[in-house]
Each structure stands twice: as structure tokens, then as C-alpha cells.
């Protein structure tokens, strides 16, 4: 699978598992024989949107694009400055 297919597979599988909407993909790369993808998900939509609660998820996929594991690594508001 190429990188575009891996990102698409990660987005779709994580959305199905969590029931959350994908905001953005912040990282994708090879790790061993598989892939690691970091995805920002909207956990709670608020008004204004700068108060949305987002979370970073790290997804591990095998070489065929099947999710092996995922973990939420960080939770924050959209307006929070991250360094």
C-alpha cells in the first residue's frame, strides 16, 4: 500500500471504532514492517469552534493497512497552544 492508501485506511478505521470525526492527520511514517499514523479527532464540538475538544490518536497499521492498535495520546482544546 502507498502512503495515501494508508492514511485513508487509518482515518476510516479510527472513525468507525471511535464514532468521532477526523480533524487532520498530523503524522504518517513507516515503522518496522508497518505504519504509524497520528490523527487529530474532534471529541466535542463547541461554539465557537476554537473551544472544540480534540484528541490525538496514534494508530499502528500492518503492511496491508489493517489497524493493529490505537491509543489516545493527548486531549486538548483547539485554542490551546501546543509546542
Biopython code that builds the backbone (N, CA, C, O; Angstrom):
import numpy as np
from Bio.PDB.StructureBuilder import StructureBuilder

atoms = [
    (1, "UNK", "N", (0.846, -1.189, 0.000)),
    (1, "UNK", "CA", (0.000, 0.000, 0.000)),
    (1, "UNK", "C", (0.884, 1.243, 0.000)),
    (1, "UNK", "O", (1.971, 1.248, 0.578)),
    (2, "UNK", "N", (0.399, 2.296, -0.659)),
    (2, "UNK", "CA", (1.144, 3.548, -0.635)),
    (2, "UNK", "C", (0.658, 4.426, 0.520)),
    (2, "UNK", "O", (-0.305, 4.084, 1.207)),
    (3, "UNK", "N", (1.319, 5.541, 0.722)),
    (3, "UNK", "CA", (1.049, 6.394, 1.879)),
    (3, "UNK", "C", (-0.373, 6.972, 1.865)),
    (3, "UNK", "O", (-0.990, 7.119, 2.920)),
    (4, "UNK", "N", (-0.888, 7.296, 0.689)),
    (4, "UNK", "CA", (-2.253, 7.831, 0.587)),
    (4, "UNK", "C", (-3.266, 6.771, 1.005)),
    (4, "UNK", "O", (-4.228, 7.079, 1.708)),
    (5, "UNK", "N", (-3.061, 5.545, 0.587)),
    (5, "UNK", "CA", (-3.965, 4.453, 0.961)),
    (5, "UNK", "C", (-3.884, 4.165, 2.459)),
    (5, "UNK", "O", (-4.900, 3.854, 3.081)),
    (6, "UNK", "N", (-2.700, 4.263, 3.040)),
    (6, "UNK", "CA", (-2.519, 4.023, 4.472)),
    (6, "UNK", "C", (-3.269, 5.083, 5.279)),
    (6, "UNK", "O", (-3.975, 4.760, 6.234)),
    (7, "UNK", "N", (-3.111, 6.351, 4.890)),
    (7, "UNK", "CA", (-3.804, 7.436, 5.605)),
    (7, "UNK", "C", (-5.316, 7.257, 5.499)),
    (7, "UNK", "O", (-6.032, 7.412, 6.489)),
    (8, "UNK", "N", (-5.794, 6.936, 4.323)),
    (8, "UNK", "CA", (-7.228, 6.724, 4.130)),
    (8, "UNK", "C", (-7.736, 5.569, 4.997)),
    (8, "UNK", "O", (-8.789, 5.679, 5.626)),
    (9, "UNK", "N", (-6.991, 4.468, 5.029)),
    (9, "UNK", "CA", (-7.383, 3.312, 5.844)),
    (9, "UNK", "C", (-7.390, 3.657, 7.322)),
    (9, "UNK", "O", (-8.300, 3.253, 8.046)),
    (10, "UNK", "N", (-6.385, 4.400, 7.783)),
    (10, "UNK", "CA", (-6.305, 4.779, 9.196)),
    (10, "UNK", "C", (-7.476, 5.674, 9.578)),
    (10, "UNK", "O", (-8.110, 5.463, 10.612)),
    (11, "UNK", "N", (-7.764, 6.673, 8.748)),
    (11, "UNK", "CA", (-8.883, 7.595, 9.024)),
    (11, "UNK", "C", (-10.203, 6.832, 9.117)),
    (11, "UNK", "O", (-10.975, 7.024, 10.057)),
    (12, "UNK", "N", (-10.449, 5.985, 8.155)),
    (12, "UNK", "CA", (-11.709, 5.246, 8.108)),
    (12, "UNK", "C", (-11.864, 4.311, 9.311)),
    (12, "UNK", "O", (-12.908, 4.297, 9.962)),
    (13, "UNK", "N", (-10.820, 3.535, 9.600)),
    (13, "UNK", "CA", (-10.911, 2.560, 10.682)),
    (13, "UNK", "C", (-11.056, 3.234, 12.047)),
    (13, "UNK", "O", (-11.823, 2.768, 12.889)),
    (14, "UNK", "N", (-10.318, 4.335, 12.269)),
    (14, "UNK", "CA", (-10.417, 5.011, 13.563)),
    (14, "UNK", "C", (-11.789, 5.661, 13.743)),
    (14, "UNK", "O", (-12.346, 5.639, 14.840)),
    (15, "UNK", "N", (-12.330, 6.233, 12.679)),
    (15, "UNK", "CA", (-13.671, 6.822, 12.751)),
    (15, "UNK", "C", (-14.720, 5.774, 13.092)),
    (15, "UNK", "O", (-15.618, 6.020, 13.897)),
    (16, "UNK", "N", (-14.599, 4.608, 12.474)),
    (16, "UNK", "CA", (-15.546, 3.530, 12.753)),
    (16, "UNK", "C", (-15.441, 3.077, 14.212)),
    (16, "UNK", "O", (-16.455, 2.885, 14.882)),
    (17, "UNK", "N", (-14.220, 2.911, 14.692)),
    (17, "UNK", "CA", (-14.026, 2.424, 16.072)),
    (17, "UNK", "C", (-14.455, 3.430, 17.132)),
    (17, "UNK", "O", (-15.038, 3.050, 18.147)),
    (18, "UNK", "N", (-14.174, 4.706, 16.904)),
    (18, "UNK", "CA", (-14.446, 5.716, 17.930)),
    (18, "UNK", "C", (-15.774, 6.431, 17.741)),
    (18, "UNK", "O", (-16.325, 6.972, 18.699)),
    (19, "UNK", "N", (-16.291, 6.442, 16.530)),
    (19, "UNK", "CA", (-17.500, 7.206, 16.238)),
    (19, "UNK", "C", (-17.242, 8.701, 16.168)),
    (19, "UNK", "O", (-18.184, 9.493, 16.190)),
    (20, "UNK", "N", (-15.974, 9.098, 16.082)),
    (20, "UNK", "CA", (-15.594, 10.511, 16.059)),
    (20, "UNK", "C", (-15.230, 10.962, 14.652)),
    (20, "UNK", "O", (-14.935, 10.147, 13.777)),
    (21, "UNK", "N", (-15.255, 12.292, 14.452)),
    (21, "UNK", "CA", (-14.913, 12.901, 13.170)),
    (21, "UNK", "C", (-13.420, 13.244, 13.139)),
    (21, "UNK", "O", (-12.882, 13.809, 14.092)),
    (22, "UNK", "N", (-12.767, 12.898, 12.039)),
    (22, "UNK", "CA", (-11.344, 13.220, 11.853)),
    (22, "UNK", "C", (-11.205, 14.712, 11.588)),
    (22, "UNK", "O", (-11.941, 15.276, 10.778)),
    (23, "UNK", "N", (-10.252, 15.352, 12.276)),
    (23, "UNK", "CA", (-9.936, 16.753, 12.023)),
    (23, "UNK", "C", (-8.767, 16.853, 11.057)),
    (23, "UNK", "O", (-8.862, 17.540, 10.040)),
    (24, "UNK", "N", (-7.670, 16.177, 11.361)),
    (24, "UNK", "CA", (-6.495, 16.224, 10.490)),
    (24, "UNK", "C", (-5.565, 15.050, 10.776)),
    (24, "UNK", "O", (-5.636, 14.420, 11.831)),
    (25, "UNK", "N", (-4.713, 14.780, 9.830)),
    (25, "UNK", "CA", (-3.641, 13.791, 10.010)),
    (25, "UNK", "C", (-2.371, 14.581, 10.256)),
    (25, "UNK", "O", (-1.984, 15.407, 9.429)),
    (26, "UNK", "N", (-1.721, 14.338, 11.378)),
    (26, "UNK", "CA", (-0.549, 15.134, 11.738)),
    (26, "UNK", "C", (0.779, 14.408, 11.521)),
    (26, "UNK", "O", (1.839, 15.033, 11.557)),
    (27, "UNK", "N", (0.728, 13.096, 11.296)),
    (27, "UNK", "CA", (1.976, 12.337, 11.085)),
    (27, "UNK", "C", (1.650, 11.015, 10.424)),
    (27, "UNK", "O", (0.628, 10.393, 10.714)),
    (28, "UNK", "N", (2.530, 10.596, 9.533)),
    (28, "UNK", "CA", (2.446, 9.254, 8.958)),
    (28, "UNK", "C", (3.861, 8.814, 8.614)),
    (28, "UNK", "O", (4.655, 9.597, 8.092)),
    (29, "UNK", "N", (4.168, 7.570, 8.906)),
    (29, "UNK", "CA", (5.506, 7.073, 8.603)),
    (29, "UNK", "C", (5.599, 5.570, 8.764)),
    (29, "UNK", "O", (4.753, 4.938, 9.397)),
    (30, "UNK", "N", (6.641, 5.015, 8.180)),
    (30, "UNK", "CA", (6.908, 3.587, 8.291)),
    (30, "UNK", "C", (7.524, 3.297, 9.647)),
    (30, "UNK", "O", (8.312, 4.084, 10.172)),
    (31, "UNK", "N", (7.157, 2.169, 10.197)),
    (31, "UNK", "CA", (7.762, 1.709, 11.443)),
    (31, "UNK", "C", (7.861, 0.197, 11.362)),
    (31, "UNK", "O", (6.858, -0.513, 11.433)),
    (32, "UNK", "N", (9.074, -0.277, 11.215)),
    (32, "UNK", "CA", (9.259, -1.712, 11.020)),
    (32, "UNK", "C", (8.609, -2.136, 9.721)),
    (32, "UNK", "O", (8.871, -1.551, 8.670)),
    (33, "UNK", "N", (7.765, -3.149, 9.786)),
    (33, "UNK", "CA", (7.061, -3.622, 8.586)),
    (33, "UNK", "C", (5.698, -2.959, 8.412)),
    (33, "UNK", "O", (5.003, -3.216, 7.429)),
    (34, "UNK", "N", (5.311, -2.105, 9.364)),
    (34, "UNK", "CA", (4.002, -1.473, 9.307)),
    (34, "UNK", "C", (4.086, 0.042, 9.205)),
    (34, "UNK", "O", (5.084, 0.603, 8.752)),
    (35, "UNK", "N", (3.029, 0.676, 9.631)),
    (35, "UNK", "CA", (2.893, 2.122, 9.550)),
    (35, "UNK", "C", (2.404, 2.685, 10.872)),
    (35, "UNK", "O", (1.714, 2.004, 11.631)),
    (36, "UNK", "N", (2.769, 3.944, 11.147)),
    (36, "UNK", "CA", (2.255, 4.682, 12.305)),
    (36, "UNK", "C", (1.624, 5.964, 11.772)),
    (36, "UNK", "O", (2.233, 6.686, 10.983)),
    (37, "UNK", "N", (0.402, 6.235, 12.209)),
    (37, "UNK", "CA", (-0.313, 7.429, 11.783)),
    (37, "UNK", "C", (-0.844, 8.138, 13.032)),
    (37, "UNK", "O", (-1.462, 7.512, 13.893)),
    (38, "UNK", "N", (-0.601, 9.444, 13.122)),
    (38, "UNK", "CA", (-1.178, 10.260, 14.193)),
    (38, "UNK", "C", (-2.319, 11.064, 13.601)),
    (38, "UNK", "O", (-2.150, 11.752, 12.594)),
    (39, "UNK", "N", (-3.479, 10.971, 14.229)),
    (39, "UNK", "CA", (-4.687, 11.631, 13.737)),
    (39, "UNK", "C", (-5.303, 12.454, 14.867)),
    (39, "UNK", "O", (-5.385, 12.010, 16.012)),
    (40, "UNK", "N", (-5.730, 13.662, 14.511)),
    (40, "UNK", "CA", (-6.441, 14.530, 15.450)),
    (40, "UNK", "C", (-7.937, 14.329, 15.205)),
    (40, "UNK", "O", (-8.411, 14.461, 14.076)),
    (41, "UNK", "N", (-8.673, 14.008, 16.267)),
    (41, "UNK", "CA", (-10.108, 13.754, 16.178)),
    (41, "UNK", "C", (-10.865, 14.804, 16.997)),
    (41, "UNK", "O", (-10.375, 15.277, 18.022)),
    (42, "UNK", "N", (-12.050, 15.156, 16.535)),
    (42, "UNK", "CA", (-12.908, 16.079, 17.283)),
    (42, "UNK", "C", (-13.721, 15.243, 18.268)),
    (42, "UNK", "O", (-14.565, 14.441, 17.868)),
    (43, "UNK", "N", (-13.457, 15.441, 19.560)),
    (43, "UNK", "CA", (-14.179, 14.679, 20.581)),
    (43, "UNK", "C", (-15.434, 15.397, 21.049)),
    (43, "UNK", "O", (-16.406, 14.759, 21.454)),
    (44, "UNK", "N", (-15.414, 16.727, 20.993)),
    (44, "UNK", "CA", (-16.575, 17.502, 21.430)),
    (44, "UNK", "C", (-16.610, 18.810, 20.660)),
    (44, "UNK", "O", (-15.688, 19.619, 20.764)),
    (45, "UNK", "N", (-17.680, 19.024, 19.880)),
    (45, "UNK", "CA", (-17.807, 20.275, 19.140)),
    (45, "UNK", "C", (-18.488, 21.311, 20.026)),
    (45, "UNK", "O", (-19.487, 21.034, 20.691)),
    (46, "UNK", "N", (-17.916, 22.513, 20.014)),
    (46, "UNK", "CA", (-18.453, 23.617, 20.818)),
    (46, "UNK", "C", (-18.559, 24.865, 19.960)),
    (46, "UNK", "O", (-17.996, 24.936, 18.868)),
    (47, "UNK", "N", (-19.287, 25.843, 20.469)),
    (47, "UNK", "CA", (-19.396, 27.147, 19.814)),
    (47, "UNK", "C", (-18.766, 28.161, 20.737)),
    (47, "UNK", "O", (-19.167, 28.265, 21.896)),
    (48, "UNK", "N", (-17.782, 28.920, 20.255)),
    (48, "UNK", "CA", (-17.191, 28.875, 18.923)),
    (48, "UNK", "C", (-16.283, 27.646, 18.771)),
    (48, "UNK", "O", (-15.921, 26.994, 19.751)),
    (49, "UNK", "N", (-15.929, 27.353, 17.522)),
    (49, "UNK", "CA", (-15.150, 26.141, 17.244)),
    (49, "UNK", "C", (-13.762, 26.166, 17.877)),
    (49, "UNK", "O", (-13.129, 25.119, 18.010)),
    (50, "UNK", "N", (-13.281, 27.341, 18.267)),
    (50, "UNK", "CA", (-11.981, 27.412, 18.947)),
    (50, "UNK", "C", (-12.021, 26.725, 20.309)),
    (50, "UNK", "O", (-10.977, 26.451, 20.902)),
    (51, "UNK", "N", (-13.221, 26.449, 20.800)),
    (51, "UNK", "CA", (-13.386, 25.734, 22.067)),
    (51, "UNK", "C", (-13.628, 24.238, 21.880)),
    (51, "UNK", "O", (-13.868, 23.529, 22.856)),
    (52, "UNK", "N", (-13.570, 23.748, 20.635)),
    (52, "UNK", "CA", (-13.716, 22.312, 20.391)),
    (52, "UNK", "C", (-12.687, 21.538, 21.216)),
    (52, "UNK", "O", (-11.566, 22.003, 21.422)),
    (53, "UNK", "N", (-13.079, 20.364, 21.678)),
    (53, "UNK", "CA", (-12.144, 19.472, 22.357)),
    (53, "UNK", "C", (-11.675, 18.451, 21.337)),
    (53, "UNK", "O", (-12.476, 17.728, 20.745)),
    (54, "UNK", "N", (-10.358, 18.403, 21.141)),
    (54, "UNK", "CA", (-9.742, 17.474, 20.196)),
    (54, "UNK", "C", (-8.868, 16.485, 20.947)),
    (54, "UNK", "O", (-8.518, 16.692, 22.109)),
    (55, "UNK", "N", (-8.527, 15.413, 20.263)),
    (55, "UNK", "CA", (-7.630, 14.424, 20.846)),
    (55, "UNK", "C", (-6.706, 13.894, 19.765)),
    (55, "UNK", "O", (-7.099, 13.743, 18.608)),
    (56, "UNK", "N", (-5.482, 13.617, 20.159)),
    (56, "UNK", "CA", (-4.501, 12.996, 19.264)),
    (56, "UNK", "C", (-4.532, 11.490, 19.488)),
    (56, "UNK", "O", (-4.492, 11.010, 20.621)),
    (57, "UNK", "N", (-4.604, 10.767, 18.399)),
    (57, "UNK", "CA", (-4.580, 9.309, 18.449)),
    (57, "UNK", "C", (-3.398, 8.808, 17.632)),
    (57, "UNK", "O", (-3.121, 9.330, 16.552)),
    (58, "UNK", "N", (-2.705, 7.804, 18.139)),
    (58, "UNK", "CA", (-1.628, 7.147, 17.404)),
    (58, "UNK", "C", (-2.139, 5.772, 16.983)),
    (58, "UNK", "O", (-2.549, 4.963, 17.815)),
    (59, "UNK", "N", (-2.107, 5.525, 15.676)),
    (59, "UNK", "CA", (-2.623, 4.293, 15.107)),
    (59, "UNK", "C", (-1.472, 3.506, 14.506)),
    (59, "UNK", "O", (-0.648, 4.057, 13.776)),
    (60, "UNK", "N", (-1.417, 2.229, 14.811)),
    (60, "UNK", "CA", (-0.433, 1.323, 14.214)),
    (60, "UNK", "C", (-1.167, 0.412, 13.234)),
    (60, "UNK", "O", (-2.154, -0.236, 13.581)),
    (61, "UNK", "N", (-0.660, 0.379, 12.006)),
    (61, "UNK", "CA", (-1.242, -0.464, 10.976)),
    (61, "UNK", "C", (-0.192, -1.432, 10.460)),
    (61, "UNK", "O", (1.002, -1.132, 10.462)),
    (62, "UNK", "N", (-0.650, -2.603, 10.018)),
    (62, "UNK", "CA", (0.285, -3.544, 9.415)),
    (62, "UNK", "C", (0.557, -3.113, 7.973)),
    (62, "UNK", "O", (0.016, -2.107, 7.516)),
    (63, "UNK", "N", (1.383, -3.861, 7.263)),
    (63, "UNK", "CA", (1.776, -3.505, 5.898)),
    (63, "UNK", "C", (0.592, -3.484, 4.930)),
    (63, "UNK", "O", (0.656, -2.827, 3.891)),
    (64, "UNK", "N", (-0.484, -4.194, 5.261)),
    (64, "UNK", "CA", (-1.664, -4.243, 4.396)),
    (64, "UNK", "C", (-2.697, -3.172, 4.747)),
    (64, "UNK", "O", (-3.742, -3.087, 4.101)),
    (65, "UNK", "N", (-2.412, -2.347, 5.775)),
    (65, "UNK", "CA", (-3.317, -1.262, 6.137)),
    (65, "UNK", "C", (-4.368, -1.609, 7.167)),
    (65, "UNK", "O", (-5.282, -0.821, 7.410)),
    (66, "UNK", "N", (-4.253, -2.773, 7.776)),
    (66, "UNK", "CA", (-5.200, -3.162, 8.829)),
    (66, "UNK", "C", (-4.701, -2.628, 10.164)),
    (66, "UNK", "O", (-3.520, -2.747, 10.491)),
    (67, "UNK", "N", (-5.616, -2.035, 10.935)),
    (67, "UNK", "CA", (-5.247, -1.474, 12.229)),
    (67, "UNK", "C", (-4.873, -2.586, 13.192)),
    (67, "UNK", "O", (-5.601, -3.566, 13.353)),
    (68, "UNK", "N", (-3.734, -2.415, 13.824)),
    (68, "UNK", "CA", (-3.244, -3.365, 14.810)),
    (68, "UNK", "C", (-3.539, -2.840, 16.214)),
    (68, "UNK", "O", (-3.910, -3.606, 17.103)),
    (69, "UNK", "N", (-3.371, -1.525, 16.409)),
    (69, "UNK", "CA", (-3.645, -0.921, 17.708)),
    (69, "UNK", "C", (-3.816, 0.580, 17.551)),
    (69, "UNK", "O", (-3.410, 1.176, 16.553)),
    (70, "UNK", "N", (-4.437, 1.179, 18.578)),
    (70, "UNK", "CA", (-4.514, 2.636, 18.640)),
    (70, "UNK", "C", (-4.557, 3.056, 20.096)),
    (70, "UNK", "O", (-4.955, 2.288, 20.972)),
    (71, "UNK", "N", (-4.131, 4.312, 20.341)),
    (71, "UNK", "CA", (-4.145, 4.857, 21.690)),
    (71, "UNK", "C", (-4.352, 6.363, 21.593)),
    (71, "UNK", "O", (-3.815, 7.017, 20.700)),
    (72, "UNK", "N", (-5.137, 6.906, 22.522)),
    (72, "UNK", "CA", (-5.271, 8.359, 22.599)),
    (72, "UNK", "C", (-4.077, 8.873, 23.375)),
    (72, "UNK", "O", (-3.845, 8.462, 24.512)),
    (73, "UNK", "N", (-3.316, 9.773, 22.767)),
    (73, "UNK", "CA", (-2.075, 10.241, 23.382)),
    (73, "UNK", "C", (-2.188, 11.609, 24.036)),
    (73, "UNK", "O", (-1.374, 11.959, 24.891)),
    (74, "UNK", "N", (-3.208, 12.394, 23.635)),
    (74, "UNK", "CA", (-3.329, 13.744, 24.181)),
    (74, "UNK", "C", (-4.740, 14.255, 23.929)),
    (74, "UNK", "O", (-5.344, 13.943, 22.903)),
    (75, "UNK", "N", (-5.263, 15.039, 24.864)),
    (75, "UNK", "CA", (-6.577, 15.666, 24.723)),
    (75, "UNK", "C", (-6.412, 17.146, 25.008)),
    (75, "UNK", "O", (-5.720, 17.514, 25.958)),
    (76, "UNK", "N", (-7.038, 18.012, 24.201)),
    (76, "UNK", "CA", (-6.819, 19.454, 24.324)),
    (76, "UNK", "C", (-7.938, 20.232, 23.632)),
    (76, "UNK", "O", (-8.702, 19.670, 22.847)),
    (77, "UNK", "N", (-8.026, 21.536, 23.932)),
    (77, "UNK", "CA", (-8.953, 22.397, 23.201)),
    (77, "UNK", "C", (-8.250, 22.943, 21.978)),
    (77, "UNK", "O", (-7.030, 23.109, 21.971)),
    (78, "UNK", "N", (-9.018, 23.221, 20.952)),
    (78, "UNK", "CA", (-8.451, 23.699, 19.692)),
    (78, "UNK", "C", (-7.616, 24.966, 19.883)),
    (78, "UNK", "O", (-6.621, 25.161, 19.184)),
    (79, "UNK", "N", (-8.009, 25.820, 20.816)),
    (79, "UNK", "CA", (-7.293, 27.093, 21.032)),
    (79, "UNK", "C", (-6.016, 26.943, 21.860)),
    (79, "UNK", "O", (-5.248, 27.895, 21.999)),
    (80, "UNK", "N", (-5.794, 25.752, 22.406)),
    (80, "UNK", "CA", (-4.596, 25.517, 23.230)),
    (80, "UNK", "C", (-3.346, 25.568, 22.371)),
    (80, "UNK", "O", (-3.294, 24.955, 21.304)),
    (81, "UNK", "N", (-2.348, 26.290, 22.828)),
    (81, "UNK", "CA", (-1.075, 26.383, 22.113)),
    (81, "UNK", "C", (-0.251, 25.144, 22.451)),
    (81, "UNK", "O", (0.006, 24.852, 23.619)),
    (82, "UNK", "N", (0.166, 24.411, 21.391)),
    (82, "UNK", "CA", (0.965, 23.199, 21.582)),
    (82, "UNK", "C", (2.346, 23.435, 21.019)),
    (82, "UNK", "O", (2.507, 23.991, 19.932)),
    (83, "UNK", "N", (3.340, 23.005, 21.774)),
    (83, "UNK", "CA", (4.721, 23.169, 21.299)),
    (83, "UNK", "C", (5.376, 21.834, 21.097)),
    (83, "UNK", "O", (6.540, 21.772, 20.700)),
]
sb = StructureBuilder()
sb.init_structure("model")
sb.init_model(0)
sb.init_chain("A")
sb.init_seg("    ")
for serial, (resi, resn, name, xyz) in enumerate(atoms, 1):
    if name == "N":
        sb.init_residue(resn, " ", resi, " ")
    sb.init_atom(name, np.array(xyz, "f"), 0.0, 1.0, " ", f" {name:<3s}", serial, name[0])
structure = sb.get_structure()
